[in-house]
Amino acid sequence: MATGADQAVGFGLVGFSLLLFTYYTIWVIVLPFVDSDHVIHSYFLPREYSVILPGVAALILLLFVGTFIGVVTWKNRKPKKSD
Amino acid sequence: MTKLLEWLLGVSLIGMAWGLVTFDLLDLQLPPQYRELAWPMPVYLLVAFGCYSLATVGYRVATFNDCEDAAKELQAQIKAAKADLKKKGLKM
């Protein structure tokens, strides 16, 4: 088994993704079948946000990846050799 | 039939089924809860796949075996190589 920080980070990722999956599953799959006056609805945003928020997150991720590639490419540009 | 064609066929069949339910193209008059359930499905499946990937990566990071002996041996070899190269004149 890995030790220390590796284990903490690894199991932290597992726990986070389980939480995220459970919350999102309840939001998308369970809530339509629950009466609209049940108290559980107060813990969830309106349904549109279940599509908008992942979309925004994906855009932000693309932005980060693109910026990273841009910065690394810019740093590694070499001056052209003139013969 | 290539794998790509198989996947494209499968994806387009599922996509058509989703489109039919979400936009009610056949006037099936499904109960409203099932229509509410259907329209976020592509995003839901993507998020579910992302969570599964994240969990798999995290789990494999946590359970990856440390090889103490191999690590020590490698460090010793690095030291020996550095000493050898320095002797032969390579500047570190």
Backbone of each chain as nested JSON, in Angstrom:
{
  "chains": [
    {"id": "A", "residues": [
      {"number": 1, "name": "MET", "atoms": {"N": [0.843, -1.205, 0.0], "CA": [0.0, 0.0, 0.0], "C": [0.874, 1.249, 0.0]}},
      {"number": 2, "name": "ALA", "atoms": {"N": [0.427, 2.288, -0.618], "CA": [1.109, 3.576, -0.52], "C": [0.913, 4.13, 0.884]}},
      {"number": 3, "name": "THR", "atoms": {"N": [1.718, 5.117, 1.243], "CA": [1.641, 5.617, 2.624], "C": [1.426, 7.117, 2.644]}},
      {"number": 4, "name": "GLY", "atoms": {"N": [1.057, 7.607, 3.806], "CA": [1.064, 9.031, 4.101], "C": [0.231, 9.859, 3.141]}},
      {"number": 5, "name": "ALA", "atoms": {"N": [0.905, 10.84, 2.535], "CA": [0.189, 11.808, 1.703], "C": [-0.506, 11.129, 0.521]}},
      {"number": 6, "name": "ASP", "atoms": {"N": [0.149, 10.125, -0.064], "CA": [-0.464, 9.425, -1.204], "C": [-1.799, 8.827, -0.827]}},
      {"number": 7, "name": "GLN", "atoms": {"N": [-1.82, 8.151, 0.329], "CA": [-3.068, 7.535, 0.762], "C": [-4.136, 8.591, 1.025]}},
      {"number": 8, "name": "ALA", "atoms": {"N": [-3.715, 9.679, 1.7], "CA": [-4.677, 10.726, 2.037], "C": [-5.289, 11.33, 0.78]}},
      {"number": 9, "name": "VAL", "atoms": {"N": [-4.421, 11.682, -0.177], "CA": [-4.923, 12.279, -1.418], "C": [-5.814, 11.3, -2.167]}},
      {"number": 10, "name": "GLY", "atoms": {"N": [-5.353, 10.037, -2.266], "CA": [-6.116, 9.039, -3.007], "C": [-7.503, 8.835, -2.433]}},
      {"number": 11, "name": "PHE", "atoms": {"N": [-7.549, 8.552, -1.118], "CA": [-8.866, 8.297, -0.53], "C": [-9.697, 9.574, -0.46]}},
      {"number": 12, "name": "GLY", "atoms": {"N": [-9.027, 10.734, -0.372], "CA": [-9.76, 11.984, -0.451], "C": [-10.483, 12.127, -1.779]}},
      {"number": 13, "name": "LEU", "atoms": {"N": [-9.784, 11.791, -2.864], "CA": [-10.41, 11.835, -4.192], "C": [-11.602, 10.892, -4.271]}},
      {"number": 14, "name": "VAL", "atoms": {"N": [-11.42, 9.658, -3.734], "CA": [-12.509, 8.683, -3.762], "C": [-13.719, 9.232, -3.006]}},
      {"number": 15, "name": "GLY", "atoms": {"N": [-13.489, 9.755, -1.802], "CA": [-14.587, 10.295, -0.999], "C": [-15.285, 11.451, -1.684]}},
      {"number": 16, "name": "PHE", "atoms": {"N": [-14.48, 12.365, -2.248], "CA": [-15.07, 13.522, -2.927], "C": [-15.943, 13.096, -4.091]}},
      {"number": 17, "name": "SER", "atoms": {"N": [-15.439, 12.147, -4.909], "CA": [-16.226, 11.757, -6.081], "C": [-17.484, 10.996, -5.665]}},
      {"number": 18, "name": "LEU", "atoms": {"N": [-17.425, 10.242, -4.557], "CA": [-18.63, 9.559, -4.075], "C": [-19.689, 10.567, -3.638]}},
      {"number": 19, "name": "LEU", "atoms": {"N": [-19.233, 11.6, -2.883], "CA": [-20.16, 12.634, -2.432], "C": [-20.816, 13.325, -3.624]}},
      {"number": 20, "name": "LEU", "atoms": {"N": [-19.941, 13.729, -4.568], "CA": [-20.442, 14.451, -5.745], "C": [-21.455, 13.593, -6.51]}},
      {"number": 21, "name": "PHE", "atoms": {"N": [-21.115, 12.302, -6.692], "CA": [-21.998, 11.407, -7.439], "C": [-23.339, 11.257, -6.729]}},
      {"number": 22, "name": "THR", "atoms": {"N": [-23.297, 11.076, -5.404], "CA": [-24.546, 10.887, -4.664], "C": [-25.429, 12.129, -4.759]}},
      {"number": 23, "name": "TYR", "atoms": {"N": [-24.832, 13.316, -4.485], "CA": [-25.624, 14.544, -4.538], "C": [-26.223, 14.744, -5.912]}},
      {"number": 24, "name": "TYR", "atoms": {"N": [-25.403, 14.547, -6.972], "CA": [-25.876, 14.786, -8.335], "C": [-26.94, 13.778, -8.728]}},
      {"number": 25, "name": "THR", "atoms": {"N": [-26.773, 12.513, -8.291], "CA": [-27.774, 11.491, -8.621], "C": [-29.113, 11.814, -7.975]}},
      {"number": 26, "name": "ILE", "atoms": {"N": [-29.082, 12.215, -6.693], "CA": [-30.339, 12.577, -6.04], "C": [-30.982, 13.741, -6.783]}},
      {"number": 27, "name": "TRP", "atoms": {"N": [-30.166, 14.729, -7.149], "CA": [-30.679, 15.926, -7.821], "C": [-31.367, 15.576, -9.137]}},
      {"number": 28, "name": "VAL", "atoms": {"N": [-30.675, 14.758, -9.981], "CA": [-31.178, 14.518, -11.336], "C": [-32.211, 13.395, -11.377]}},
      {"number": 29, "name": "ILE", "atoms": {"N": [-31.982, 12.306, -10.599], "CA": [-32.795, 11.107, -10.797], "C": [-33.88, 10.96, -9.746]}},
      {"number": 30, "name": "VAL", "atoms": {"N": [-33.588, 11.332, -8.49], "CA": [-34.571, 11.061, -7.433], "C": [-35.608, 12.165, -7.334]}},
      {"number": 31, "name": "LEU", "atoms": {"N": [-35.153, 13.44, -7.391], "CA": [-36.065, 14.554, -7.119], "C": [-37.323, 14.626, -7.991]}},
      {"number": 32, "name": "PRO", "atoms": {"N": [-37.263, 14.292, -9.31], "CA": [-38.523, 14.37, -10.077], "C": [-39.649, 13.509, -9.502]}},
      {"number": 33, "name": "PHE", "atoms": {"N": [-39.284, 12.461, -8.755], "CA": [-40.318, 11.56, -8.246], "C": [-40.733, 11.894, -6.824]}},
      {"number": 34, "name": "VAL", "atoms": {"N": [-40.224, 13.014, -6.289], "CA": [-40.566, 13.421, -4.926], "C": [-41.552, 14.574, -5.007]}},
      {"number": 35, "name": "ASP", "atoms": {"N": [-42.587, 14.565, -4.143], "CA": [-43.597, 15.631, -4.149], "C": [-42.959, 17.001, -4.047]}},
      {"number": 36, "name": "SER", "atoms": {"N": [-43.486, 17.967, -4.796], "CA": [-42.842, 19.28, -4.847], "C": [-42.933, 20.042, -3.54]}},
      {"number": 37, "name": "ASP", "atoms": {"N": [-43.734, 19.568, -2.55], "CA": [-43.764, 20.29, -1.281], "C": [-42.936, 19.596, -0.203]}},
      {"number": 38, "name": "HIS", "atoms": {"N": [-42.152, 18.572, -0.582], "CA": [-41.274, 17.89, 0.38], "C": [-40.1, 18.798, 0.732]}},
      {"number": 39, "name": "VAL", "atoms": {"N": [-39.603, 18.674, 1.98], "CA": [-38.558, 19.589, 2.444], "C": [-37.221, 19.37, 1.73]}},
      {"number": 40, "name": "ILE", "atoms": {"N": [-37.029, 18.19, 1.135], "CA": [-35.722, 17.889, 0.536], "C": [-35.399, 18.823, -0.624]}},
      {"number": 41, "name": "HIS", "atoms": {"N": [-36.456, 19.35, -1.281], "CA": [-36.219, 20.235, -2.432], "C": [-35.475, 21.503, -2.051]}},
      {"number": 42, "name": "SER", "atoms": {"N": [-35.534, 21.887, -0.741], "CA": [-34.855, 23.119, -0.339], "C": [-33.341, 22.96, -0.323]}},
      {"number": 43, "name": "TYR", "atoms": {"N": [-32.843, 21.714, -0.418], "CA": [-31.399, 21.511, -0.421], "C": [-30.811, 21.494, -1.825]}},
      {"number": 44, "name": "PHE", "atoms": {"N": [-31.668, 21.67, -2.835], "CA": [-31.191, 21.579, -4.213], "C": [-31.626, 22.807, -4.989]}},
      {"number": 45, "name": "LEU", "atoms": {"N": [-30.741, 23.27, -5.891], "CA": [-31.073, 24.395, -6.75], "C": [-32.115, 23.971, -7.785]}},
      {"number": 46, "name": "PRO", "atoms": {"N": [-32.731, 24.953, -8.491], "CA": [-33.652, 24.58, -9.569], "C": [-32.979, 23.684, -10.602]}},
      {"number": 47, "name": "ARG", "atoms": {"N": [-33.773, 22.872, -11.276], "CA": [-33.262, 21.791, -12.106], "C": [-32.33, 22.25, -13.23]}},
      {"number": 48, "name": "GLU", "atoms": {"N": [-32.594, 23.472, -13.742], "CA": [-31.767, 23.965, -14.856], "C": [-30.296, 23.972, -14.475]}},
      {"number": 49, "name": "TYR", "atoms": {"N": [-30.016, 24.284, -13.177], "CA": [-28.63, 24.395, -12.743], "C": [-27.902, 23.057, -12.773]}},
      {"number": 50, "name": "SER", "atoms": {"N": [-28.66, 21.938, -12.797], "CA": [-27.988, 20.64, -12.86], "C": [-27.336, 20.427, -14.217]}},
      {"number": 51, "name": "VAL", "atoms": {"N": [-27.705, 21.209, -15.214], "CA": [-27.045, 21.142, -16.524], "C": [-26.094, 22.317, -16.693]}},
      {"number": 52, "name": "ILE", "atoms": {"N": [-26.508, 23.515, -16.189], "CA": [-25.68, 24.71, -16.376], "C": [-24.364, 24.591, -15.614]}},
      {"number": 53, "name": "LEU", "atoms": {"N": [-24.417, 24.128, -14.339], "CA": [-23.197, 24.101, -13.525], "C": [-22.124, 23.173, -14.083]}},
      {"number": 54, "name": "PRO", "atoms": {"N": [-22.429, 21.924, -14.475], "CA": [-21.387, 21.106, -15.115], "C": [-20.889, 21.724, -16.418]}},
      {"number": 55, "name": "GLY", "atoms": {"N": [-21.768, 22.389, -17.172], "CA": [-21.333, 23.036, -18.4], "C": [-20.316, 24.131, -18.123]}},
      {"number": 56, "name": "VAL", "atoms": {"N": [-20.613, 24.969, -17.113], "CA": [-19.683, 26.042, -16.739], "C": [-18.373, 25.452, -16.239]}},
      {"number": 57, "name": "ALA", "atoms": {"N": [-18.461, 24.381, -15.429], "CA": [-17.251, 23.732, -14.917], "C": [-16.397, 23.197, -16.054]}},
      {"number": 58, "name": "ALA", "atoms": {"N": [-17.025, 22.601, -17.068], "CA": [-16.278, 22.082, -18.216], "C": [-15.585, 23.218, -18.961]}},
      {"number": 59, "name": "LEU", "atoms": {"N": [-16.289, 24.348, -19.124], "CA": [-15.678, 25.509, -19.796], "C": [-14.471, 26.007, -19.034]}},
      {"number": 60, "name": "ILE", "atoms": {"N": [-14.604, 26.104, -17.695], "CA": [-13.491, 26.583, -16.875], "C": [-12.312, 25.623, -16.988]}},
      {"number": 61, "name": "LEU", "atoms": {"N": [-12.597, 24.313, -16.991], "CA": [-11.523, 23.329, -17.138], "C": [-10.806, 23.518, -18.466]}},
      {"number": 62, "name": "LEU", "atoms": {"N": [-11.571, 23.676, -19.553], "CA": [-10.965, 23.909, -20.863], "C": [-10.105, 25.168, -20.848]}},
      {"number": 63, "name": "LEU", "atoms": {"N": [-10.6, 26.21, -20.158], "CA": [-9.85, 27.46, -20.06], "C": [-8.505, 27.225, -19.387]}},
      {"number": 64, "name": "PHE", "atoms": {"N": [-8.513, 26.48, -18.278], "CA": [-7.278, 26.19, -17.562], "C": [-6.302, 25.421, -18.427]}},
      {"number": 65, "name": "VAL", "atoms": {"N": [-6.81, 24.358, -19.092], "CA": [-5.943, 23.537, -19.931], "C": [-5.344, 24.379, -21.042]}},
      {"number": 66, "name": "GLY", "atoms": {"N": [-6.191, 25.166, -21.708], "CA": [-5.708, 26.007, -22.795], "C": [-4.673, 27.018, -22.326]}},
      {"number": 67, "name": "THR", "atoms": {"N": [-4.94, 27.664, -21.181], "CA": [-3.996, 28.642, -20.645], "C": [-2.678, 27.991, -20.3]}},
      {"number": 68, "name": "PHE", "atoms": {"N": [-2.744, 26.803, -19.674], "CA": [-1.529, 26.096, -19.313], "C": [-0.693, 25.796, -20.544]}},
      {"number": 69, "name": "ILE", "atoms": {"N": [-1.342, 25.254, -21.586], "CA": [-0.625, 24.937, -22.819], "C": [-0.03, 26.212, -23.415]}},
      {"number": 70, "name": "GLY", "atoms": {"N": [-0.807, 27.278, -23.401], "CA": [-0.315, 28.536, -23.943], "C": [0.904, 29.041, -23.208]}},
      {"number": 71, "name": "VAL", "atoms": {"N": [0.841, 29.019, -21.869], "CA": [1.959, 29.52, -21.064], "C": [3.211, 28.689, -21.299]}},
      {"number": 72, "name": "VAL", "atoms": {"N": [3.067, 27.353, -21.292], "CA": [4.226, 26.483, -21.483], "C": [4.809, 26.679, -22.878]}},
      {"number": 73, "name": "THR", "atoms": {"N": [3.948, 26.781, -23.895], "CA": [4.448, 27.007, -25.257], "C": [5.186, 28.332, -25.355]}},
      {"number": 74, "name": "TRP", "atoms": {"N": [4.619, 29.366, -24.701], "CA": [5.246, 30.699, -24.753], "C": [6.627, 30.649, -24.086]}},
      {"number": 75, "name": "LYS", "atoms": {"N": [6.712, 29.973, -22.934], "CA": [7.988, 29.931, -22.222], "C": [9.055, 29.185, -23.01]}},
      {"number": 76, "name": "ASN", "atoms": {"N": [8.645, 28.216, -23.85], "CA": [9.619, 27.395, -24.55], "C": [9.895, 27.865, -25.961]}},
      {"number": 77, "name": "ARG", "atoms": {"N": [9.453, 29.085, -26.311], "CA": [9.738, 29.54, -27.67], "C": [11.22, 29.901, -27.76]}},
      {"number": 78, "name": "LYS", "atoms": {"N": [11.842, 29.451, -28.863], "CA": [13.257, 29.75, -29.042], "C": [13.386, 30.763, -30.164]}},
      {"number": 79, "name": "PRO", "atoms": {"N": [14.377, 31.664, -30.076], "CA": [14.555, 32.648, -31.155], "C": [14.967, 31.951, -32.447]}},
      {"number": 80, "name": "LYS", "atoms": {"N": [14.49, 32.49, -33.571], "CA": [14.803, 31.847, -34.853], "C": [16.266, 32.063, -35.166]}},
      {"number": 81, "name": "LYS", "atoms": {"N": [16.918, 31.009, -35.692], "CA": [18.327, 31.148, -36.091], "C": [18.352, 31.804, -37.459]}},
      {"number": 82, "name": "SER", "atoms": {"N": [19.183, 32.87, -37.603], "CA": [19.275, 33.516, -38.919], "C": [20.587, 33.112, -39.556]}},
      {"number": 83, "name": "ASP", "atoms": {"N": [20.523, 32.46, -40.725], "CA": [21.744, 31.997, -41.409], "C": [22.248, 33.053, -42.362]}}
    ]},
    {"id": "B", "residues": [
      {"number": 1, "name": "MET", "atoms": {"N": [-17.775, -4.478, -39.977], "CA": [-18.157, -3.264, -39.226], "C": [-17.033, -2.928, -38.249]}},
      {"number": 2, "name": "THR", "atoms": {"N": [-16.424, -1.764, -38.413], "CA": [-15.315, -1.398, -37.527], "C": [-15.861, -0.973, -36.164]}},
      {"number": 3, "name": "LYS", "atoms": {"N": [-14.914, -0.942, -35.166], "CA": [-15.301, -0.541, -33.826], "C": [-15.87, 0.876, -33.831]}},
      {"number": 4, "name": "LEU", "atoms": {"N": [-15.228, 1.767, -34.617], "CA": [-15.702, 3.152, -34.674], "C": [-17.148, 3.2, -35.147]}},
      {"number": 5, "name": "LEU", "atoms": {"N": [-17.442, 2.449, -36.221], "CA": [-18.816, 2.434, -36.728], "C": [-19.779, 1.862, -35.702]}},
      {"number": 6, "name": "GLU", "atoms": {"N": [-19.341, 0.821, -34.983], "CA": [-20.207, 0.244, -33.953], "C": [-20.543, 1.277, -32.895]}},
      {"number": 7, "name": "TRP", "atoms": {"N": [-19.488, 1.986, -32.424], "CA": [-19.71, 2.992, -31.384], "C": [-20.605, 4.109, -31.889]}},
      {"number": 8, "name": "LEU", "atoms": {"N": [-20.328, 4.58, -33.123], "CA": [-21.146, 5.668, -33.675], "C": [-22.603, 5.24, -33.794]}},
      {"number": 9, "name": "LEU", "atoms": {"N": [-22.813, 3.983, -34.241], "CA": [-24.179, 3.476, -34.358], "C": [-24.854, 3.454, -32.994]}},
      {"number": 10, "name": "GLY", "atoms": {"N": [-24.16, 2.897, -31.999], "CA": [-24.736, 2.826, -30.655], "C": [-25.055, 4.205, -30.118]}},
      {"number": 11, "name": "VAL", "atoms": {"N": [-24.091, 5.141, -30.263], "CA": [-24.302, 6.489, -29.73], "C": [-25.47, 7.167, -30.438]}},
      {"number": 12, "name": "SER", "atoms": {"N": [-25.572, 7.005, -31.772], "CA": [-26.665, 7.691, -32.476], "C": [-28.015, 7.087, -32.15]}},
      {"number": 13, "name": "LEU", "atoms": {"N": [-28.064, 5.752, -31.917], "CA": [-29.342, 5.149, -31.516], "C": [-29.8, 5.701, -30.178]}},
      {"number": 14, "name": "ILE", "atoms": {"N": [-28.846, 5.723, -29.21], "CA": [-29.205, 6.239, -27.888], "C": [-29.561, 7.715, -27.985]}},
      {"number": 15, "name": "GLY", "atoms": {"N": [-28.799, 8.472, -28.794], "CA": [-29.087, 9.889, -28.971], "C": [-30.474, 10.115, -29.546]}},
      {"number": 16, "name": "MET", "atoms": {"N": [-30.874, 9.275, -30.519], "CA": [-32.223, 9.419, -31.095], "C": [-33.285, 9.131, -30.053]}},
      {"number": 17, "name": "ALA", "atoms": {"N": [-33.074, 8.06, -29.279], "CA": [-34.052, 7.732, -28.24], "C": [-34.189, 8.893, -27.257]}},
      {"number": 18, "name": "TRP", "atoms": {"N": [-33.041, 9.479, -26.853], "CA": [-33.078, 10.615, -25.931], "C": [-33.81, 11.799, -26.547]}},
      {"number": 19, "name": "GLY", "atoms": {"N": [-33.513, 12.092, -27.832], "CA": [-34.157, 13.207, -28.504], "C": [-35.657, 13.032, -28.595]}},
      {"number": 20, "name": "LEU", "atoms": {"N": [-36.083, 11.781, -28.912], "CA": [-37.519, 11.504, -29.018], "C": [-38.225, 11.779, -27.7]}},
      {"number": 21, "name": "VAL", "atoms": {"N": [-37.596, 11.351, -26.591], "CA": [-38.249, 11.533, -25.295], "C": [-38.216, 12.994, -24.874]}},
      {"number": 22, "name": "THR", "atoms": {"N": [-37.031, 13.643, -25.035], "CA": [-36.886, 15.014, -24.532], "C": [-37.779, 15.99, -25.29]}},
      {"number": 23, "name": "PHE", "atoms": {"N": [-37.794, 15.897, -26.623], "CA": [-38.549, 16.872, -27.404], "C": [-39.931, 16.366, -27.789]}},
      {"number": 24, "name": "ASP", "atoms": {"N": [-40.313, 15.195, -27.274], "CA": [-41.643, 14.631, -27.483], "C": [-42.022, 14.609, -28.961]}},
      {"number": 25, "name": "LEU", "atoms": {"N": [-41.129, 14.038, -29.789], "CA": [-41.33, 14.091, -31.234], "C": [-42.4, 13.116, -31.706]}},
      {"number": 26, "name": "LEU", "atoms": {"N": [-42.714, 12.095, -30.874], "CA": [-43.718, 11.126, -31.308], "C": [-45.028, 11.318, -30.563]}},
      {"number": 27, "name": "ASP", "atoms": {"N": [-45.125, 12.416, -29.782], "CA": [-46.335, 12.668, -28.989], "C": [-46.716, 11.461, -28.147]}},
      {"number": 28, "name": "LEU", "atoms": {"N": [-45.696, 10.935, -27.425], "CA": [-45.962, 9.742, -26.625], "C": [-46.728, 10.06, -25.349]}},
      {"number": 29, "name": "GLN", "atoms": {"N": [-46.728, 11.327, -24.937], "CA": [-47.385, 11.756, -23.705], "C": [-46.944, 10.937, -22.514]}},
      {"number": 30, "name": "LEU", "atoms": {"N": [-45.603, 10.927, -22.292], "CA": [-45.055, 10.27, -21.113], "C": [-45.392, 11.095, -19.876]}},
      {"number": 31, "name": "PRO", "atoms": {"N": [-45.434, 10.42, -18.696], "CA": [-45.677, 11.182, -17.466], "C": [-44.604, 12.255, -17.286]}},
      {"number": 32, "name": "PRO", "atoms": {"N": [-44.928, 13.422, -16.706], "CA": [-43.975, 14.544, -16.654], "C": [-42.689, 14.225, -15.912]}},
      {"number": 33, "name": "GLN", "atoms": {"N": [-42.781, 13.316, -14.878], "CA": [-41.542, 13.022, -14.135], "C": [-40.513, 12.373, -15.04]}},
      {"number": 34, "name": "TYR", "atoms": {"N": [-40.948, 11.494, -15.964], "CA": [-40.001, 10.815, -16.835], "C": [-39.399, 11.777, -17.839]}},
      {"number": 35, "name": "ARG", "atoms": {"N": [-40.167, 12.774, -18.257], "CA": [-39.606, 13.784, -19.166], "C": [-38.606, 14.65, -18.419]}},
      {"number": 36, "name": "GLU", "atoms": {"N": [-38.935, 15.003, -17.156], "CA": [-38.005, 15.758, -16.32], "C": [-36.71, 14.989, -16.119]}},
      {"number": 37, "name": "LEU", "atoms": {"N": [-36.822, 13.655, -16.007], "CA": [-35.656, 12.809, -15.791], "C": [-34.81, 12.723, -17.051]}},
      {"number": 38, "name": "ALA", "atoms": {"N": [-35.462, 12.744, -18.237], "CA": [-34.748, 12.443, -19.477], "C": [-33.835, 13.574, -19.943]}},
      {"number": 39, "name": "TRP", "atoms": {"N": [-34.293, 14.841, -19.829], "CA": [-33.52, 15.867, -20.543], "C": [-32.114, 16.141, -20.01]}},
      {"number": 40, "name": "PRO", "atoms": {"N": [-31.828, 15.993, -18.661], "CA": [-30.418, 16.177, -18.293], "C": [-29.564, 14.94, -18.481]}},
      {"number": 41, "name": "MET", "atoms": {"N": [-30.092, 13.848, -19.064], "CA": [-29.371, 12.571, -19.106], "C": [-27.968, 12.643, -19.715]}},
      {"number": 42, "name": "PRO", "atoms": {"N": [-27.753, 13.319, -20.87], "CA": [-26.376, 13.334, -21.406], "C": [-25.387, 13.945, -20.422]}},
      {"number": 43, "name": "VAL", "atoms": {"N": [-25.762, 15.073, -19.808], "CA": [-24.863, 15.714, -18.844], "C": [-24.678, 14.819, -17.634]}},
      {"number": 44, "name": "TYR", "atoms": {"N": [-25.765, 14.148, -17.194], "CA": [-25.661, 13.28, -16.027], "C": [-24.685, 12.143, -16.268]}},
      {"number": 45, "name": "LEU", "atoms": {"N": [-24.792, 11.509, -17.458], "CA": [-23.902, 10.392, -17.766], "C": [-22.453, 10.856, -17.818]}},
      {"number": 46, "name": "LEU", "atoms": {"N": [-22.234, 12.064, -18.358], "CA": [-20.878, 12.608, -18.409], "C": [-20.329, 12.837, -17.011]}},
      {"number": 47, "name": "VAL", "atoms": {"N": [-21.135, 13.437, -16.137], "CA": [-20.702, 13.694, -14.753], "C": [-20.449, 12.376, -14.03]}},
      {"number": 48, "name": "ALA", "atoms": {"N": [-21.321, 11.379, -14.251], "CA": [-21.141, 10.077, -13.605], "C": [-19.836, 9.426, -14.057]}},
      {"number": 49, "name": "PHE", "atoms": {"N": [-19.557, 9.511, -15.371], "CA": [-18.309, 8.954, -15.876], "C": [-17.112, 9.681, -15.283]}},
      {"number": 50, "name": "GLY", "atoms": {"N": [-17.214, 11.025, -15.168], "CA": [-16.132, 11.791, -14.566], "C": [-15.884, 11.385, -13.13]}},
      {"number": 51, "name": "CYS", "atoms": {"N": [-16.967, 11.195, -12.348], "CA": [-16.819, 10.769, -10.955], "C": [-16.164, 9.403, -10.879]}},
      {"number": 52, "name": "TYR", "atoms": {"N": [-16.57, 8.477, -11.761], "CA": [-15.985, 7.145, -11.761], "C": [-14.491, 7.225, -12.07]}},
      {"number": 53, "name": "SER", "atoms": {"N": [-14.12, 8.049, -13.07], "CA": [-12.707, 8.184, -13.419], "C": [-11.913, 8.737, -12.25]}},
      {"number": 54, "name": "LEU", "atoms": {"N": [-12.451, 9.783, -11.613], "CA": [-11.75, 10.406, -10.485], "C": [-11.554, 9.407, -9.349]}},
      {"number": 55, "name": "ALA", "atoms": {"N": [-12.619, 8.637, -9.052], "CA": [-12.536, 7.654, -7.973], "C": [-11.517, 6.571, -8.301]}},
      {"number": 56, "name": "THR", "atoms": {"N": [-11.487, 6.118, -9.561], "CA": [-10.539, 5.078, -9.952], "C": [-9.109, 5.569, -9.804]}},
      {"number": 57, "name": "VAL", "atoms": {"N": [-8.84, 6.783, -10.302], "CA": [-7.497, 7.347, -10.186], "C": [-7.107, 7.478, -8.712]}},
      {"number": 58, "name": "GLY", "atoms": {"N": [-8.014, 8.042, -7.894], "CA": [-7.723, 8.222, -6.476], "C": [-7.444, 6.906, -5.78]}},
      {"number": 59, "name": "TYR", "atoms": {"N": [-8.276, 5.889, -6.055], "CA": [-8.103, 4.593, -5.417], "C": [-6.765, 3.981, -5.801]}},
      {"number": 60, "name": "ARG", "atoms": {"N": [-6.402, 4.079, -7.082], "CA": [-5.135, 3.469, -7.498], "C": [-3.943, 4.233, -6.969]}},
      {"number": 61, "name": "VAL", "atoms": {"N": [-4.071, 5.547, -6.768], "CA": [-2.995, 6.297, -6.111], "C": [-2.838, 5.812, -4.677]}},
      {"number": 62, "name": "ALA", "atoms": {"N": [-3.961, 5.61, -3.981], "CA": [-3.912, 5.232, -2.573], "C": [-3.396, 3.821, -2.367]}},
      {"number": 63, "name": "THR", "atoms": {"N": [-3.596, 2.917, -3.331], "CA": [-3.226, 1.521, -3.118], "C": [-1.985, 1.119, -3.901]}},
      {"number": 64, "name": "PHE", "atoms": {"N": [-1.293, 2.107, -4.497], "CA": [-0.094, 1.768, -5.264], "C": [0.996, 1.342, -4.295]}},
      {"number": 65, "name": "ASN", "atoms": {"N": [1.649, 0.19, -4.563], "CA": [2.634, -0.335, -3.628], "C": [3.93, 0.45, -3.665]}},
      {"number": 66, "name": "ASP", "atoms": {"N": [4.363, 0.879, -2.471], "CA": [5.706, 1.453, -2.354], "C": [6.72, 0.318, -2.401]}},
      {"number": 67, "name": "CYS", "atoms": {"N": [7.811, 0.493, -3.159], "CA": [8.861, -0.532, -3.171], "C": [10.09, 0.06, -2.503]}},
      {"number": 68, "name": "GLU", "atoms": {"N": [10.177, -0.138, -1.153], "CA": [11.249, 0.481, -0.375], "C": [12.616, 0.096, -0.893]}},
      {"number": 69, "name": "ASP", "atoms": {"N": [12.825, -1.25, -1.115], "CA": [14.15, -1.744, -1.513], "C": [14.549, -1.185, -2.867]}},
      {"number": 70, "name": "ALA", "atoms": {"N": [13.605, -1.208, -3.806], "CA": [13.916, -0.708, -5.145], "C": [14.257, 0.771, -5.096]}},
      {"number": 71, "name": "ALA", "atoms": {"N": [13.55, 1.536, -4.239], "CA": [13.817, 2.975, -4.124], "C": [15.239, 3.211, -3.606]}},
      {"number": 72, "name": "LYS", "atoms": {"N": [15.616, 2.46, -2.524], "CA": [16.963, 2.628, -1.962], "C": [18.03, 2.279, -2.987]}},
      {"number": 73, "name": "GLU", "atoms": {"N": [17.787, 1.152, -3.7], "CA": [18.762, 0.712, -4.69], "C": [18.927, 1.766, -5.771]}},
      {"number": 74, "name": "LEU", "atoms": {"N": [17.804, 2.345, -6.208], "CA": [17.857, 3.365, -7.249], "C": [18.626, 4.589, -6.783]}},
      {"number": 75, "name": "GLN", "atoms": {"N": [18.378, 5.035, -5.546], "CA": [19.101, 6.193, -5.015], "C": [20.6, 5.933, -4.976]}},
      {"number": 76, "name": "ALA", "atoms": {"N": [20.979, 4.711, -4.568], "CA": [22.403, 4.361, -4.526], "C": [22.998, 4.393, -5.928]}},
      {"number": 77, "name": "GLN", "atoms": {"N": [22.259, 3.872, -6.905], "CA": [22.75, 3.867, -8.283], "C": [22.91, 5.288, -8.81]}},
      {"number": 78, "name": "ILE", "atoms": {"N": [21.968, 6.176, -8.433], "CA": [22.061, 7.573, -8.882], "C": [23.324, 8.213, -8.325]}},
      {"number": 79, "name": "LYS", "atoms": {"N": [23.563, 7.973, -7.019], "CA": [24.769, 8.53, -6.399], "C": [26.024, 8.036, -7.102]}},
      {"number": 80, "name": "ALA", "atoms": {"N": [26.083, 6.728, -7.358], "CA": [27.251, 6.139, -8.008], "C": [27.445, 6.736, -9.399]}},
      {"number": 81, "name": "ALA", "atoms": {"N": [26.348, 6.881, -10.155], "CA": [26.445, 7.428, -11.508], "C": [26.95, 8.862, -11.475]}},
      {"number": 82, "name": "LYS", "atoms": {"N": [26.429, 9.66, -10.525], "CA": [26.858, 11.06, -10.419], "C": [28.34, 11.146, -10.122]}},
      {"number": 83, "name": "ALA", "atoms": {"N": [28.805, 10.322, -9.154], "CA": [30.228, 10.337, -8.785], "C": [31.078, 9.973, -9.982]}},
      {"number": 84, "name": "ASP", "atoms": {"N": [30.632, 8.934, -10.711], "CA": [31.387, 8.453, -11.857], "C": [31.508, 9.538, -12.936]}},
      {"number": 85, "name": "LEU", "atoms": {"N": [30.37, 10.179, -13.23], "CA": [30.364, 11.198, -14.291], "C": [31.177, 12.421, -13.875]}},
      {"number": 86, "name": "LYS", "atoms": {"N": [31.119, 12.78, -12.59], "CA": [31.892, 13.923, -12.111], "C": [33.384, 13.669, -12.283]}},
      {"number": 87, "name": "LYS", "atoms": {"N": [33.765, 12.388, -11.967], "CA": [35.171, 12.02, -12.121], "C": [35.607, 12.172, -13.59]}},
      {"number": 88, "name": "LYS", "atoms": {"N": [34.676, 11.829, -14.503], "CA": [35.035, 11.893, -15.918], "C": [34.921, 13.315, -16.467]}},
      {"number": 89, "name": "GLY", "atoms": {"N": [34.567, 14.254, -15.638], "CA": [34.647, 15.651, -16.062], "C": [33.343, 16.327, -16.349]}},
      {"number": 90, "name": "LEU", "atoms": {"N": [32.207, 15.67, -16.19], "CA": [30.916, 16.313, -16.464], "C": [30.562, 17.251, -15.341]}},
      {"number": 91, "name": "LYS", "atoms": {"N": [30.214, 18.501, -15.696], "CA": [29.868, 19.462, -14.644], "C": [28.395, 19.322, -14.3]}},
      {"number": 92, "name": "MET", "atoms": {"N": [28.091, 19.174, -13.006], "CA": [26.679, 19.026, -12.557], "C": [26.168, 20.338, -11.992]}}
    ]}
  ]
}
